[in-house]
Amino acid sequence: MTKVLNFLVRAAEIFIKLIAGLIFYPRSKKIEKYISSACIPTGFTYTAHTGCCKTKPNTLECIDVGAKYGAGIVEFDLRFDKNSEPVLSHDEPVGGEVTLDEAFAKISGIENIRVNVDVKTCLALQKVEALAKKHGVEDRIFFTGINEGDVEAVKKQYPTVEYYLNMKVRNPSAHTEKYLQSLVDKVKECGAVGINFNYRKASRRLVEVFHENDLQVSIFTVDKLIEMYRIISYGPDNITTRKPDYIKYTLEEFKNA
């Protein structure tokens, strides 16, 4: 199985390089501009969204595939079943889901991989902490999906976990200094390590303002190649994508520039 997966990963990489060259030849000037203006921060990561590379979401397989493509972080959704046990699920659990116990056991066996736990409901987060300690991954997990209204529950149930604040950001044309500072103030007020938001709302200045305030920027979900170039050029700390195979190739271009 491992040999087959490695072969498929290599074949996909070759295919992406061929297709990218064909698709982006007419746009080369725009891409060159993105690459030349990029300021990628130290420690930059990309997250393999659950269901990456057409795998079934919230399965052990998508964790394996994300790691194979070099993602420093893998993501999955967290909910609680009818017995209040944590499971991997985007929607209300119906039974048969991968348990968080199984997922953390998988993570513990993969070196240098972190976990973005996208919290869908803050029901019994102390159980997440207990399982993280059980498998020795407590320093490798962080939360996203946390809105302002969830912060109190997170602080009470799992006070040591790091989390990004999910925010609805205005269009880039409205990114005045006053508005951007208001976002910074809200993230600090909520005790988050940074902001997590949709790539369509990203701007270079937003990233700069957050970094000036020692806060991190995580942007989701960037699946189009041209958008990968654009968003990477802004210098965020993390990008989430369903196509870690594509972004791996894109980053090579930035590094070789």
C-alpha positions in Angstrom: 0.0 0.0 0.0 2.8 2.4 0.9 4.6 1.8 -2.4 1.4 2.4 -4.4 0.8 5.6 -2.5 4.3 6.8 -3.1 4.0 6.1 -6.8 0.7 8.0 -7.0 2.2 10.9 -5.2 5.2 11.1 -7.6 2.9 10.7 -10.6 0.7 13.5 -9.4 3.7 15.8 -8.9 4.9 15.3 -12.5 1.3 15.8 -13.8 1.0 19.1 -11.8 4.2 20.5 -13.1 3.2 19.7 -16.7 -0.3 21.2 -16.3 0.9 24.2 -14.5 3.3 25.1 -17.2 0.6 24.9 -19.8 -2.1 26.8 -17.8 0.1 29.6 -16.5 2.3 30.4 -19.5 0.1 33.3 -20.5 0.0 34.5 -16.9 3.7 34.3 -16.3 4.2 38.0 -15.7 1.5 38.0 -13.0 3.1 35.0 -11.3 6.6 36.5 -11.6 5.2 39.6 -9.9 3.8 37.5 -7.0 7.1 35.6 -6.7 9.3 38.7 -6.8 7.2 40.5 -4.2 6.9 37.6 -1.8 8.1 37.7 1.8 7.5 34.3 3.2 7.9 34.2 7.0 10.2 31.8 8.8 8.2 28.8 9.9 5.6 29.1 7.1 3.3 26.1 6.9 0.6 24.7 4.7 -2.3 22.7 6.0 -3.8 19.7 4.2 -7.6 20.2 4.5 -9.5 17.2 5.5 -10.5 15.4 2.3 -7.4 16.6 0.5 -6.5 15.1 -2.9 -10.0 13.7 -3.2 -9.8 11.5 -0.2 -12.9 10.9 2.0 -13.0 13.7 4.6 -12.3 13.0 8.2 -10.6 9.7 7.7 -7.2 8.3 8.6 -6.5 8.1 4.9 -6.5 11.9 4.4 -4.1 12.3 7.3 -1.7 9.9 5.6 -2.1 11.6 2.2 -1.6 15.1 3.6 1.6 14.0 5.3 2.9 12.3 2.1 2.6 15.6 0.3 4.8 17.4 2.9 2.1 19.3 4.7 3.4 20.4 8.1 -0.2 20.4 9.4 -3.2 18.2 8.7 -6.8 19.3 9.5 -9.9 17.5 10.5 -13.3 18.4 12.0 -14.3 17.8 15.6 -17.7 16.9 16.9 -19.1 14.8 19.8 -21.3 11.7 19.3 -24.4 10.9 21.3 -22.2 9.7 24.2 -20.3 12.9 24.2 -17.2 11.2 22.8 -15.0 13.2 20.4 -15.2 12.0 16.7 -14.1 13.3 13.3 -17.1 14.7 11.6 -18.2 18.0 9.9 -21.9 17.4 10.5 -23.8 15.8 13.4 -22.4 12.3 13.9 -24.6 9.4 12.8 -22.3 6.5 13.9 -19.2 4.9 12.5 -17.0 8.0 12.5 -13.3 7.8 13.1 -12.8 8.6 16.8 -10.4 11.3 18.0 -8.6 8.5 19.9 -7.8 6.8 16.6 -6.8 10.0 14.9 -4.4 11.0 17.6 -2.9 7.5 17.6 -2.3 7.9 13.9 -0.7 11.4 14.4 1.6 10.1 17.2 3.2 7.8 14.7 4.0 10.5 12.1 7.0 12.7 12.8 6.9 16.5 12.5 3.2 16.8 11.8 0.8 19.1 13.6 -3.0 19.0 13.8 -5.4 21.7 13.1 -8.6 20.6 15.0 -11.5 22.5 13.4 -13.9 22.6 16.3 -17.6 22.5 15.2 -19.0 22.4 18.8 -17.4 23.1 22.2 -19.1 20.3 24.1 -16.4 18.4 26.1 -13.0 19.8 25.1 -11.4 18.5 28.2 -11.7 15.0 26.5 -9.6 16.3 23.6 -7.0 17.4 26.1 -7.0 14.0 27.8 -6.6 12.2 24.5 -3.8 14.5 23.4 -1.9 13.7 26.6 -2.6 10.0 26.2 -0.9 10.0 22.8 1.7 12.6 23.6 0.6 15.1 21.0 -0.6 17.9 23.2 2.1 20.2 21.9 1.2 19.4 18.3 -2.4 20.5 18.2 -4.2 23.8 17.9 -7.8 24.8 17.3 -9.5 26.7 14.5 -13.3 27.1 14.0 -13.3 29.2 17.2 -15.6 32.2 17.0 -15.8 35.0 19.6 -18.8 33.2 21.3 -16.7 30.0 21.8 -13.8 31.6 23.5 -15.1 31.3 27.1 -15.9 27.6 26.6 -12.4 26.9 25.2 -10.7 28.8 28.0 -12.7 26.9 30.6 -12.6 23.4 29.1 -9.0 23.4 27.6 -7.2 26.4 28.9 -3.7 25.5 27.6 -4.6 24.9 23.9 -3.6 27.5 21.3 -6.4 28.7 19.0 -6.9 31.0 16.0 -10.0 33.2 16.0 -12.2 32.6 13.0 -13.4 36.0 11.7 -15.6 37.3 8.9 -13.3 39.9 7.3 -14.4 42.7 5.0 -13.3 42.9 1.4 -9.8 44.1 0.8 -11.0 47.5 -0.5 -12.3 48.2 3.1 -9.0 47.3 4.8 -8.3 50.7 6.3 -5.8 51.0 9.1 -8.5 51.6 11.6 -10.4 48.5 10.5 -7.4 46.3 10.5 -6.5 47.5 14.0 -10.0 46.6 15.2 -9.4 43.0 14.0 -6.1 42.9 15.8 -7.7 44.3 19.0 -10.5 41.6 18.9 -8.0 38.8 18.4 -5.9 40.0 21.3 -9.0 40.5 23.5 -10.0 36.9 22.8 -6.6 35.5 23.7 -6.0 33.9 20.3 -2.6 33.4 18.6 -3.9 34.9 15.4 -6.7 35.1 12.8 -8.2 32.4 10.5 -10.2 33.7 7.6 -11.3 33.1 4.0 -8.6 33.8 1.3 -11.0 36.0 -0.7 -10.7 38.6 2.0 -6.9 38.6 2.2 -4.7 41.6 1.6 -0.9 42.2 2.0 -1.6 45.0 4.5 -3.7 42.8 6.7 -0.9 40.3 7.0 1.6 43.1 7.7 -0.5 44.7 10.5 -1.0 41.4 12.2 2.7 40.6 12.1 3.5 44.1 13.4 1.4 43.1 16.4 3.1 39.7 16.9 0.0 37.8 15.7 -0.3 35.0 13.2 -2.3 34.8 10.0 -3.9 31.6 8.8 -5.9 31.7 5.5 -8.3 29.1 4.1 -9.2 27.4 1.7 -6.8 28.1 -1.2 -7.3 25.5 -4.0 -6.7 27.4 -7.2 -3.0 27.6 -8.4 -3.2 31.3 -9.3 -4.6 32.1 -5.8 -1.8 30.1 -4.2 0.7 32.3 -5.8 -1.2 35.4 -4.7 -1.8 34.4 -1.1 1.7 33.0 -0.6 3.2 36.4 -1.9 1.4 38.2 1.0 3.5 36.2 3.5 0.9 34.6 5.9 2.0 32.1 8.4 -0.2 29.3 7.1 -2.4 28.4 4.2 -5.0 25.7 4.2 -5.7 23.8 1.0 -7.4 20.7 -0.3 -4.5 20.4 -2.8 -1.3 20.0 -0.9 0.2 18.5 -4.0 -0.3 21.7 -5.9 1.0 24.0 -3.2 4.1 21.9 -2.7 5.0 22.6 -6.3 4.1 26.2 -6.0 6.4 26.7 -3.0 9.3 25.2 -5.0 9.0 28.0 -7.5 9.2 30.6 -4.7 12.2 28.9 -3.2 14.0 28.7 -6.6 13.3 32.3 -7.6 
